[in-house]
Every structure is written in structure tokens, then in C-alpha cells.
């Protein structure tokens, strides 16, 4: 995981002193990339030895290695801001398009950088072993749930998509240990989703979540979390960058499932393609008549 992402959502247990350093780095990212360990320690209000332990928790052997990586990330962030900026009212369409394109590419690249192979593999394994798979999501996440349901249903998995909060709770109450609840929430804090997941968890249901990579209640409740990176501005709420990152991870898990059971999934895909062809022919005949 990148340094700037660790500052927002550390993958290690951060001590009180670590949080002081993290706070200082967030506020002085560019300056810290050129400072000595003594200057960072002084600015953070901690001892130099604490800074050394902190960078080792991040996976660096020495403070100099940490500084090199931090400087590289700071440069990337500055370049990204110059290329994208923020979407503003009244700007030309092409300018907005360029910013959104860059934002979408950045979201996919950051999601790839933060990718957990264990999470993808664990999700695929649980889906293949599940008796039933329920995809849940509200609003934009409900669209992802519907698409995911259609995708996995076509290869023979027993799936259902639900975007109604009452139905979510009802299903969560009757699911069991052999089932999987696949919860989708950008914030990871949607009350209706948390309520359904908490209830399912009590029944021993396996929980897979698709959510942004930061500490959230949904992340903590999940057995496996597919985390993505996507920052939305005020004018980009529900932006395509978030959905692209979500689609990307679902496609990745889907591909892993197909890889694990190539013969079975291909048989189901051939069957559904044949049904699609029959339906298309029927539609064409009905139009002629």
C-alpha cells in the first residue's frame, strides 16, 4: 500500500506516537520528503527512534528509503493535481472530460496498487463453495449488485441481487453458514447495509464486502474485503471512477472463479448464450409480425 494511503488507513496498529507522525506527514507531505529524521521528529513532537520504528512498520529498512518513496509519491500527487484539478462550475466540457478521464485512470491504478490477491482468491473460493449468494447494495451500489448477480448467475452460481432494505434484513435473517452475503457500499457506513450484515453475521453467514479502502464498520464486519481507491469531489458524488473500481474488482473475482472451474463455467456460459440467441430471434420475429 502507498504511504499516503497508510496515513489515512494504516494496515498496522498505530500507537499514539505513530499517529502524531502520521498527522504531521499529512499536513507537511511535500516538506517532509526533503527533511531529515531530526526535523520530522521535531515537527511531530516525537523522538527520532520513534520515527525509525514508524518507517519500519511501513516496511522500510531505513528512514532514507522512506524519504525516497515519500518524495516520489509527493511528486506524483503534485503532477496529478496539475493534470486533473477539481471539476468546477462553468468550465468547458472538454476540460471536465480530461479531468474525469484522469481521475478514472487514477482510481483504477490506485486500486491495482492496493490490490490484495488473498482477498480476491478468498472471495472466489467462498463464492464457489456457497449454497446461495446474495448481492446487496443501495443506490449506485445497488446497480453494481444487479450487474454482479447477472454476471455470476450466467455461469451457474445460485445468486440473487437485493436493493431493498426490508428484503435485505429479511434474507439476512434466514441465511446460514453455507451462504454468502456480498455487501456493496462505497462509504462502508450505510446503515441499512450494516444492519443486514450484522444480522447475517450472527447467523454465521460468510460476509464479502466491496467498499472503499478505509476503516469502516462494513470493513470490520467482513470476512473478506475487496477494497478500492476512489476519491470523489463535491461535484463527482457517485462518479464513474468509483463504479469503475467496483466493476474492476467484481470482474477480477469473476475471472478467478472461471479460472478455478473452467469446464463448468464454460458449459453454463454456452447455455446462457444459446438462450440469448433464442430470445433475440423471438424478438425479431415479434417485430416482423
N, C-alpha and C positions, 0 to 999 in steps of 0.2 A: 504494500500500500504506500502511496506517496506521502511525503512528510506533511503537506498541508492538510491532507485528509486525516492523518493521525492526530493532528492538533484538534480537529473537530470531533473525531470519534476514535479515540485510542483503542488499539486492539490488546493493550496490556493494562494492568491495574495501575492507574496513575496515582501517585502519592500526592500529598498536599504540596510538597516542593515541586514535583513534576508539573502540577497544574499552574504553579507560578511561572515556570519556564514556558509552558505552552501559551499562557496568556501574554507573556512578553513577546514571544515569537509571532503570535497572531497580529499584534499591534505594530511590530517592527520587523516584518518579514524581510524586506529589502536590506535594511541596515544590518540585521543580524547575520546576513550572508557574508558580510565583509568584516565583521567584528571578531575579536579574539575571544577565547573562552573566558578570560577575566572580565571583558566588557559585557558579555552575555550574562555571566553570573552576577555582576554588579547591577545590571539593568533588571534582572529577575529577582534580585534580593535573596540569592541562594549562594552556597559555596561552590567553588569550581569542581570539587569532587562530585557534587550533586549533578552538575551539568554532564560530567563524564558518564555517570551511571545512566542518566537520561538518554544520551545518544546511543548507548549500548542497548538499552531497552528497545530502541528503534531499529536495531540491527546493524549499527555502525561500529567498527572496531575502534575508531578514534574520532575526536572532535573535528579534525581536519577533513576526514571523509564526509562527515555530516555537513560541514560547511560547503563542500564542493557540490553535494547533492542539493542543498538548500539554495545555493546560488543558481543552479540550473533550473530549478522549479520556479524561482522568483523571476527569472528571465522569461520562462515560458508563460507565466501569468501576465507579465507586462506586455508581451507580444500578443497574447490572446485578447487583452483588453483593447489594444490598439486596433486589432482586426475586427472585433465584434462591438465593443461598447455596449450600451443599453439601447433597447428599442425605445424610440421617442415618438411622441405625437407629432404629426406633420412632416415626418421625414419621407423622402422618396421611396417608392415601393422597392426598387432595386437595392437601395441601401438596407432596408429591412430584410429583404431576401438574403443578402450577403451575410448579415448578422445572424439570422436564423440558421442558415446553412452551416456556418462556422460553429454555432452553438450545438447543432445536432451532431456534427462530426466530433466535437469535443466530448459530448456526452457518451458517444459510443467508444471513443478511445479511452476515456477515463474508466468506463465500465469494464472494458477489456483489461486495463491495467490492474484493476481491483478484483478481477475475476478469481473465484475460488473453485478450483477443479473438484475439490471434495464436495462442495455444495451442489454442483451440477451433477456429479456422479451419484451422490446420495439421493438427490431428487428423482433422478431417472430410476434408480433401484426401487425406491418406495412406490413410485407410480406403477411400475411393472408388477409389484407384489400386492398392490391394493385390490380389495374386493370392489370398492366404489371410490371414485374421486369426485369431489365436489369443489368446483371453482367458484369463489365468491369475490365480489367487488361491487363498489357503488360508484355512480357517476362514470367518469372516464375509465376508472379501473374495472367497472362492470363490462365495458366494451372489450377490454383485454381478456376478461374472464370468459366472455362469449366466444371470442376467437380461439382461445386456448381449448375450450371444450370441443369446438368443432374440429380442431386440429388433431387432438388425441382420440376423439371418438372415431375418426376416419381410419385409424389404424387398430381398431378393435378394443380399446380400453373402455371400461364402464364409467362414463363421465356424465356430469351434469353441471350446468352453469346457473348460478343464482345471483340476482342483483336486487332482490327484495329483502329488506332487513328482517321482516317477520318470518319469511321462509327460511332464511339463514339460521335463525335461532331454532326453529322447529327441526330442521335437518340436523343441526349440531347436537340436539338432544337425543337423537335416535341413532347417530353414527357410533361405531365401535372401534376397537383396536385394529381391526383389519382394514379400516377405511382411512382415506387421506383427505384432509381439508386443505385446499390450496388457496390461501388468502392473499389478495392483491390490494395494496394500499400504498399510495405514494408517500404519505406522511408517516404511516405506521401508527397513527393515533386515532383513526376513525372509530368513534365509539361503537357503532353497530358491528363493525368488523371485530373489534376487541371483545365485545360481548359474546359473539358467536364462537370465536376462537377459544375464549376462556371456558365456555361450556363444553365444547368439543374436547378440550384438553383434559377436563375432569373425567370424561368418558374413555380416556386412553387413546383418542384419535391422533394419528400422526399429522403434525402441522408443518406444511411447507409455506413459506411466505415469499412474496415478491414485493420488495419495498426499497426505498432509497437507503443508501449506506450511511446510516447514523443510528445512534442509540435510540430505540423507541420501544414502546410496550409490545408491539407486534413482534419485533425482532427478538425480544426476551422470551416471548411465549412460544416461539417456533422451535421445532426440532431441526429444521434446515432453513436457512435464509438465503435467497438469491438477491444479493444487494447490487444496486446500480447507482451511478453517479449522474445527477442531473440537477442543476441549479436553475430555478425559474424566477424571472423578474416579475414585477407587478403587472406588466402587460403581457406576460407569457404564461399565466396560470393555466395548467392543463396543456402546456405546449407539446408540440410533436416530439421534442427532444426526450421528454420523459417517456412517452409512449414508444418511441423507437428503442430506447434502452430496455423497456419492458418486453417488447416484441423480440428483441435480440436474445434475451435470456431464455424466454419461452422456447424460441426456435432452437436454441442450443440444447436445452433439455430434451426437446422433441427429437432432435438428431441423435442424441445419446441413446434414447430409448430405441430408436430404429437400429442403431449400431449394435445394441445388445440383443435384439431379436429381429434380425434382418429378414428371415424367411416368413415369420408370422406377420410382421407388419406389412411386408410387400404384398402378401396374399390379400390382406384387408384393403390395402390401397387399390389393388386391381379391381376388387369387388366394388368399392365405392366409385371408382372412375367409370366402371361399366354402368352403374346405376345413374350416374350423372349424365352419361351419354343417352341413356334411355329417356330420362326426363327431358333433356334438350330436344330430342326427336319428337316427344309428345307435345312440347310447347310449340314447335314449328308446325306440326300438323293442326293443332288447335287454331293457330293464327291463319292458316290457309282456309280453314273451314269457316 
